[in-house]
Amino acid sequence: MKKPLESLREEMRKKDRDIVRLLNERSEISMKIGRVKGQAGFSVYDPAQEAKVIRYLRELNGGPLSDSQVTSIFREILSASRDLQRPTRVAYLGPEASFSHQASLLHFGSSCQFFPQQDIARVFDEVEKGEVEWGVVPVENSLEGSVNVTLDRLVLTPLALQAEIDLRISQCLISQAKSLKGIQKVYSHPQALAQCRSWLRAHLPDAATGEMESTTAAVQMVRGKKTAAAIGSEPAASAYGLNLLARSIEDHSSNTTRFLVIGRGETAPAGDDKTSIIFAAPDVPGALHRALACFAKRKINLAKIESHPVKERLWEYFFFVDMIGHLQDRSVKNCLKELKNKTVYLKTLGSYPRAKSEK
């Protein structure tokens, strides 16, 4: 009689054989879908369809795997399926191990070709020039607000929004040193430094701070410097062979950054969608109120409204709006039709599936 552990392992091997067989059968179907898409001129990456698949799988899930674990597993299956159809090329705000890189991996999976860029503008440039199909850029942080460079480019770009990604941000103190003692300067992106103000005051009150273009650039810069530390991600510390002096040093545990996927074309309805627009109201009393009434009377929920200065004109503003619904919804169509007559500028950025926050 087999020992209990050996019996369980044999049972596991049988399941593994079934899983591998089924994954390959699924992949064969995926390749057929890819050929149909190619003949029809459709993109391999379909964020609406992928959102529907993930939602369906969550509904099927009975545990013990959590919904987030099921999502993580199938993100990689979807990523591998896309790669069998055609390689997916994605530009992101680099370098490797940045939070933008983590968001890209979370959304697209690891079976993609990723291209780190030095700044947000270059992510837009690469997609606009057709060097890559998709780009991932940060647009706002739950604590520090919007990323103005991204908003500026959204005004001008011909690209459309394809998806959004919510990434929980856990900041770490990273250094060549082995303890906090002797740390004289802390480097990071301005938003990361701001997210950790209270922790820095409490634990490194005498340390100066230095701003860098990204958290990962800060991690790279402190290599070999035992009196310097960087604020960045745990994967960045591992990638560059540095020590983690402290984990989760952000002042608020809810710290989350929202990223956008940019590309060409429109995204079909996924059943739980968001639409983003930009408008400018006339410079007359009550103009903004009349514009917002278009949403209110149709009971369209606004997830966000934010003013942003028009660069070329002093004290004039664009309004960035995220609404719940899709451009193909009748209420959204009618709202935008009316809004066009009550604004001096209106640009639709796109409709896309609403993000499900993953931890």
C-alpha positions in Angstrom: 0.0 0.0 0.0 1.4 3.4 -1.0 2.2 5.9 1.6 -0.4 8.8 1.8 2.1 11.4 0.5 3.0 9.3 -2.5 -0.6 8.6 -3.3 -1.4 12.3 -3.2 1.5 13.1 -5.4 0.4 10.5 -8.0 -3.1 12.0 -7.9 -1.5 15.5 -8.5 0.5 14.2 -11.4 -2.7 12.9 -13.1 -4.2 16.3 -12.7 -1.1 18.0 -14.1 -1.3 15.7 -17.2 -5.0 16.7 -17.6 -4.1 20.4 -17.2 -1.3 20.3 -19.8 -3.5 18.4 -22.3 -6.3 20.9 -21.8 -4.0 23.9 -22.0 -2.7 22.7 -25.4 -6.2 22.0 -26.6 -7.2 25.5 -25.6 -4.1 26.9 -27.4 -5.1 25.1 -30.6 -8.5 26.9 -30.4 -6.7 30.2 -29.6 -4.5 29.8 -32.8 -7.7 29.3 -34.9 -9.2 32.4 -33.4 -6.0 34.2 -34.2 -6.2 33.2 -37.9 -9.8 34.4 -38.0 -8.8 37.7 -36.4 -6.0 38.1 -38.9 -8.3 37.5 -41.9 -10.7 40.1 -40.5 -8.0 42.6 -39.7 -8.7 42.5 -35.9 -6.1 43.0 -33.2 -4.9 40.0 -31.2 -5.2 42.0 -28.0 -8.9 42.5 -27.2 -9.2 44.0 -23.7 -13.0 43.8 -23.7 -13.0 40.0 -24.5 -10.2 39.4 -21.9 -12.2 41.3 -19.3 -15.3 39.1 -20.1 -13.2 35.9 -19.8 -11.8 37.0 -16.4 -15.2 37.9 -15.1 -16.6 34.6 -16.3 -13.8 32.7 -14.6 -14.4 34.6 -11.3 -18.0 33.6 -11.5 -17.0 29.9 -12.0 -14.5 30.0 -9.2 -15.6 28.0 -6.1 -12.2 28.0 -4.3 -10.0 27.3 -2.5 -8.1 29.6 -5.0 -9.1 33.2 -4.5 -10.5 35.3 -7.4 -7.2 37.2 -7.6 -5.2 33.9 -7.8 -7.5 32.6 -10.6 -7.0 35.9 -12.4 -3.2 35.8 -12.1 -3.1 32.3 -13.5 -5.3 33.0 -16.4 -3.6 36.3 -17.2 -0.6 34.2 -18.1 -2.7 31.7 -20.1 -4.2 34.6 -22.0 -0.7 36.1 -22.5 0.6 32.8 -23.9 -2.4 32.5 -26.2 -1.8 36.0 -27.6 1.8 35.2 -28.2 0.9 32.1 -30.2 -1.3 34.2 -32.4 1.2 37.2 -32.7 3.8 38.7 -30.3 2.3 41.6 -28.3 4.7 44.6 -28.1 4.2 47.0 -25.2 6.1 50.2 -24.3 6.1 51.3 -20.7 7.7 53.9 -18.4 11.0 52.2 -17.5 13.4 51.0 -16.5 12.7 47.3 -15.8 11.1 46.6 -12.3 9.4 50.0 -12.3 5.8 50.2 -11.1 4.8 50.8 -14.7 6.6 47.6 -15.6 4.7 45.8 -12.8 1.4 47.2 -14.1 2.3 46.0 -17.6 3.0 42.5 -16.4 -0.2 42.5 -14.3 -2.3 43.4 -17.3 -0.6 41.7 -20.3 1.2 38.8 -18.6 4.8 37.9 -19.2 4.5 36.4 -22.7 4.9 39.8 -24.3 7.7 41.9 -25.7 8.2 44.8 -23.3 10.1 48.0 -24.2 11.1 50.3 -21.4 11.1 54.1 -22.2 12.9 56.9 -20.4 9.9 59.0 -19.9 6.1 59.1 -20.4 6.3 61.2 -23.6 8.4 58.5 -25.3 5.8 55.9 -24.5 3.3 57.9 -26.4 5.8 58.5 -29.2 6.6 54.8 -29.6 2.9 53.9 -30.0 2.1 56.9 -32.2 5.0 56.0 -34.6 3.9 52.4 -34.7 7.1 51.0 -33.2 4.9 49.1 -30.7 1.1 48.5 -30.6 0.4 49.4 -27.0 1.7 51.6 -24.3 1.3 51.7 -20.5 1.4 55.1 -18.7 0.6 56.2 -15.1 -2.3 58.7 -15.0 -3.0 59.2 -11.3 -2.1 58.2 -7.8 -4.8 57.9 -5.1 -2.7 60.0 -2.7 -0.8 62.4 -4.9 -3.2 63.1 -7.7 -2.8 63.2 -11.5 0.3 62.8 -13.6 0.3 66.0 -15.6 2.6 64.8 -18.3 0.1 62.1 -19.2 -2.8 64.5 -19.2 -1.0 66.9 -21.5 -0.3 64.1 -24.0 -3.9 62.9 -23.9 -5.0 66.3 -25.1 -2.8 66.0 -28.2 -2.5 62.3 -29.0 -4.5 60.5 -31.8 -4.4 57.3 -29.7 -7.3 55.9 -27.8 -7.6 54.5 -24.3 -7.9 50.7 -24.4 -7.8 49.6 -20.7 -7.0 50.8 -17.2 -5.0 49.1 -14.5 -5.1 49.7 -10.8 -1.8 48.7 -9.0 -1.5 48.7 -5.3 1.8 50.5 -4.5 4.0 49.1 -1.8 7.1 51.3 -1.3 10.4 49.9 0.2 13.6 51.5 1.4 16.4 50.0 -0.7 20.2 50.4 -0.2 23.6 48.9 -0.5 23.8 49.5 3.2 22.6 46.8 5.7 20.9 49.2 8.2 19.3 52.7 8.4 22.4 53.9 10.4 24.5 56.1 8.2 21.9 56.8 5.5 22.4 60.5 4.6 20.3 60.9 1.5 17.1 59.2 0.1 16.4 59.3 -3.7 13.2 58.6 -5.6 10.5 59.9 -7.9 8.8 63.0 -6.4 5.5 61.2 -5.9 7.2 58.3 -4.1 9.0 60.7 -1.8 5.7 62.4 -1.1 3.9 59.1 -0.4 6.5 58.3 2.3 6.9 61.7 4.0 5.7 60.6 7.5 7.9 57.5 7.5 11.0 59.5 6.5 10.4 62.1 9.2 10.0 59.4 11.8 12.9 57.1 10.8 15.4 59.3 8.8 14.7 62.8 10.1 18.2 64.1 9.1 18.4 62.6 5.7 18.2 64.8 2.7 16.0 63.8 -0.3 16.8 63.8 -4.0 14.3 63.6 -6.9 14.8 61.1 -9.8 12.8 60.5 -13.0 11.6 57.1 -11.7 11.8 54.9 -8.6 13.8 52.3 -10.4 16.3 54.9 -11.7 16.8 55.9 -8.0 17.4 52.2 -7.1 20.0 52.0 -9.9 21.7 55.2 -8.8 22.3 54.1 -5.2 24.1 50.9 -6.1 27.5 51.0 -4.4 26.6 54.0 -2.2 26.4 52.9 1.5 25.2 56.3 2.7 22.4 56.5 0.2 19.0 54.8 -0.1 16.2 54.7 -2.6 12.4 54.4 -2.3 11.2 51.8 -4.8 9.6 48.4 -5.3 10.7 45.1 -3.8 11.2 43.6 -7.4 13.6 46.5 -8.1 15.7 45.7 -5.0 15.9 42.0 -6.2 16.6 43.0 -9.8 19.6 45.2 -8.8 21.0 43.1 -6.0 20.3 45.6 -3.2 19.1 45.2 0.4 15.6 45.9 1.6 16.0 48.0 4.7 12.2 48.5 5.2 9.0 47.3 3.6 5.6 49.1 3.2 6.9 52.5 4.1 4.1 54.4 2.3 2.1 56.6 4.7 -1.3 55.1 3.6 -2.0 51.4 3.0 -4.6 52.3 0.3 -1.8 53.8 -1.9 -2.8 52.9 -5.5 -1.7 54.1 -8.9 -4.0 54.0 -11.9 -2.4 53.2 -15.3 -3.8 53.6 -18.8 -3.2 51.3 -21.8 -3.0 53.4 -25.0 -3.2 52.2 -28.6 -5.2 52.6 -31.8 -8.8 51.5 -32.4 -11.9 51.3 -30.3 -12.6 48.8 -27.6 -15.9 46.9 -27.7 -18.2 46.9 -24.7 -17.2 44.5 -21.9 -20.4 45.0 -19.8 -18.7 47.0 -17.1 -17.1 50.0 -18.8 -15.7 53.4 -18.3 -15.5 56.3 -20.9 -13.0 59.2 -20.7 -13.5 62.5 -22.4 -11.9 66.0 -22.3 -14.0 69.2 -22.7 -13.6 72.9 -22.3 -16.6 75.1 -21.3 -17.3 78.6 -22.6 -16.0 81.4 -20.3 -19.4 82.5 -19.2 -21.3 82.1 -15.9 -23.0 78.8 -15.4 -21.2 77.1 -18.4 -19.8 74.2 -16.3 -23.1 73.7 -14.6 -24.9 73.4 -17.9 -22.3 71.0 -19.2 -22.6 68.7 -16.1 -26.4 68.7 -16.4 -26.0 66.6 -19.5 -24.7 63.8 -17.3 -27.1 64.4 -14.4 -30.3 64.2 -16.3 -29.3 60.9 -17.8 -28.1 59.6 -14.4 -24.7 58.9 -15.7 -22.2 58.4 -12.9 -19.0 60.4 -13.1 -16.1 58.5 -11.6 -13.8 61.5 -11.9 -13.8 65.2 -13.0 -10.7 67.2 -12.9 -9.6 70.6 -14.2 -6.3 70.9 -16.1 -4.8 74.1 -17.4 -4.7 74.9 -21.1 -1.0 75.3 -21.7 -1.3 78.0 -24.4 -3.9 80.2 -22.5 -3.5 81.7 -19.1 -6.3 80.8 -16.6 -8.2 78.6 -19.0 -8.9 75.0 -18.3 -9.8 71.6 -19.8 -12.0 69.2 -17.8 -11.0 65.6 -17.7 -14.1 63.4 -17.1 -14.4 59.6 -16.5 -18.0 58.4 -16.7 -19.4 54.9 -16.1 -20.7 53.5 -19.4 -19.6 52.8 -23.0 -19.7 55.0 -26.0 -22.1 52.5 -27.6 -24.6 53.0 -24.8 -27.6 55.1 -25.9 -27.4 57.3 -22.8 -23.7 58.0 -23.3 -24.2 58.8 -27.0 -27.0 61.2 -26.3 -25.1 62.8 -23.5 -22.1 63.5 -25.7 -24.3 64.8 -28.5 -25.8 67.4 -26.2 -22.5 68.1 -24.5 -20.9 69.0 -27.8 -23.4 71.9 -28.1 -22.6 73.2 -24.6 -18.8 73.2 -24.9 -16.1 74.9 -27.0 -14.0 71.8 -27.2 -14.8 68.1 -26.8 -12.5 65.1 -27.3 -13.4 61.5 -26.6 -10.5 59.5 -25.3 -12.1 56.1 -25.5 -14.2 53.5 -23.7 -12.6 50.6 -21.9 -13.3 47.9 -19.3 -13.3 49.1 -15.7 -10.3 47.9 -13.7 -10.5 45.3 -11.0 -8.0 46.1 -8.3 -5.5 43.4 -7.6 -3.3 43.1 -4.5 
